[in-house]
C-alpha cells in the first residue's frame, strides 16, 4: 500500500485533498460540442475580428467542407495537421476542420515562429498537411510530399457532406510544442478526453454560456489559447479575437483568460462587462489578483501543458488569507511527493505530481523524456499514469495547494514556459562561445552571459532568435572572460544577476549624463 508510511489522518487527507470530484463529461469529443451549438443556434455569432464576423452555422459549414478536403488529401484519425496562422477567423475554421477530419491540430504563430522552429515542428509532428493563409504561405517550410492549404481562399470551402470518422476520446485534439532542454521544442500530444475534461466541467468551463463574449488575447501556440478558443466555442459564446490592441478586445468581453503579465496591462475600470477572469502560466502577484477579484470572479490556476491547460483552480477573494492554486479539477488528482515518489504528510513541501484524466498522451518521439516525466500512478492504479510537474507545493490545513516555485531552471517569461538550458544550448552553438548561462531577470526578460569576452553579443542574440520562439530571446547578452563560481564549483547565478543590474545602472547613469549635457548645450 503506497500510503502505509503515513499516519491514518494524513492517509485520509491525502485522498480527500488530492482527488478532484468525479463528474460526467457531456461531450467527450470537443468538436461535437461546437457542432451542437451550431445546430441549435446557427445564426449566433461565433467570432468577430477586426470588423468581420462568422456565425456558428457558417463556421460549421466551412469547417465541414475543409474536413472533407483534408480527408481527400489523405488525412486520417491519429494524424497531425499543421495550423500555422495568426489570430483570425480563418484560424478557427482551420482548427475546427482539422478536428472534424479526426486529426489533431498543431498550432504555430506564423508571424513569430522562426523558420528553424517551423521546420522542426513539421518534422517532429509529421504534419503532411499544413494550413496557413496566403499572406504567410511563403514562410512555411514544406518538405517534398507535403501539402499546403491556404485558409483564406475559397478553394477549401466547396460544399461537402460531413466526413464519417471513427474518432475516440483518446485520439489527439492538439499537439503543443514546449521549450526543450536540448534547444529543440518538445511536442506534447493532448487528447479530446484531456481537453473536454477541463473545458466541459466546472470550474474549468468558467460558467461560459451563449451570449457571452470571451476575449482571445493569447498566441495560438500557447495552450491557454485553447482555453480561450475551445472554451468559448464549446459553450456557444462569441470569441472576440483581438487585433494589435489587447485592451480594446478586453473592454467588450465578459470573460478574460490570460497570464498575469497580460492581465497586468489591462485596466479593470475600463472593463465594466468582465464578470469572470482566469489566470495561469506564471505566478500571479497578490495585488493583481485582489484588484480583479473585487470586480469579477477571479480564478487563480496552475498546470503545465502536459496536464492539459490547468489541473488546479481556486476562486480567489481579497479577504482570503493566501493566494493559492486551489484544488484538483474534476476527474483529476494532485499528489505532493518526496524525491522517492512517496506521499508527504499534509503541510510538508514536496514536488507536485498530477494524475487523472488531465494527463496527456506524452511527448512525440522522445522516449527518454517520457520515461523521466510520466510514471505509472500507484494511487489510481488500473494502468493510469501520473505526470511530474516539477512544481513545488504543499497542502494547507484546509486542503488547498500553495505553489512554491520550480524544482529546476524552467521558468515562465510573459506566461510562456522557457527552459533556460535550451537558450544556453543555442548560445553555446555560436562559433567561439565556450560557455553560456541564461537567467530570468524579471517577469518579462531574460539575460544571458557568455564567455570568452570576445563573443559578439549581437550574433549570439540572433542565433537564439533564429532557433527559438521570440520569448526565449534574451534582452541582453553579456560577454565575460570567465563565469563566476560559488565555493562549490558551481556558477554563481546571483553574482551574474548583480553584474547585469550594475551594468544597467551604469548605462542609465551614462544616458542621464549625456541628456543633461545636451540640455545644457541647448539652453546656451
WOTAWO-V419955 format. One record per pair of residues at least 24 apart in sequence whose C-alpha atoms are under 6 Angstrom apart, sorted by the first residue. I is the first residue (numbers start at 1). J is the second residue. Records with the same first field share a line. If there is no record, write none. Layout:
I: J / J
//
This chain:
10: 345
17: 399
18: 333 / 334 / 335
19: 333
20: 328 / 329 / 330 / 331 / 332 / 333
21: 330 / 331
22: 330 / 331
28: 169 / 193 / 196
29: 169 / 192
30: 196
33: 234
34: 233 / 234
37: 236
45: 238
46: 238
47: 238 / 239 / 240
48: 240
49: 241
62: 157
63: 93 / 96 / 97
64: 97 / 162
65: 157 / 158 / 159 / 160
66: 97 / 156 / 157
67: 97 / 100 / 101
68: 163
77: 102 / 103
78: 103
79: 103
80: 104 / 105 / 127
81: 105 / 106 / 127 / 129 / 130
82: 106 / 127 / 130 / 131
83: 107 / 131
84: 108 / 109 / 110 / 132
85: 109 / 110 / 132
90: 151
102: 167
104: 172 / 173 / 174
105: 174
106: 174 / 175
107: 221
108: 221
109: 221
113: 469
114: 466
116: 467
169: 193
179: 418 / 419
180: 422
181: 421 / 422
182: 422
183: 422 / 425
187: 363 / 364
188: 362 / 363
189: 361 / 362
190: 360 / 361
194: 357 / 358
199: 231
209: 235 / 237
210: 236 / 237
211: 237
212: 237 / 254
213: 237 / 238 / 239 / 253 / 254
214: 239 / 240 / 253 / 255
215: 239 / 240 / 250 / 253 / 256
216: 240 / 241
217: 242
223: 309
224: 309
259: 415
260: 284
261: 414
281: 415
282: 412 / 415
290: 318
293: 317
300: 325
301: 325
306: 360
307: 358 / 359 / 360
308: 358
324: 401 / 402
325: 401
326: 400 / 401
327: 400
331: 356 / 357
332: 356 / 357
346: 395
347: 394 / 395 / 396
348: 394
349: 393 / 394
350: 392 / 393
351: 391 / 392
352: 389 / 391 / 392
353: 387 / 388 / 389
354: 386 / 387
355: 386
413: 443 / 444
414: 444
427: 460
445: 475
446: 474 / 475
447: 474 / 475 / 476
448: 477
449: 477 / 478 / 479
450: 479
451: 479 / 480 / 481 / 482
452: 480 / 481
453: 479 / 480 / 481
//
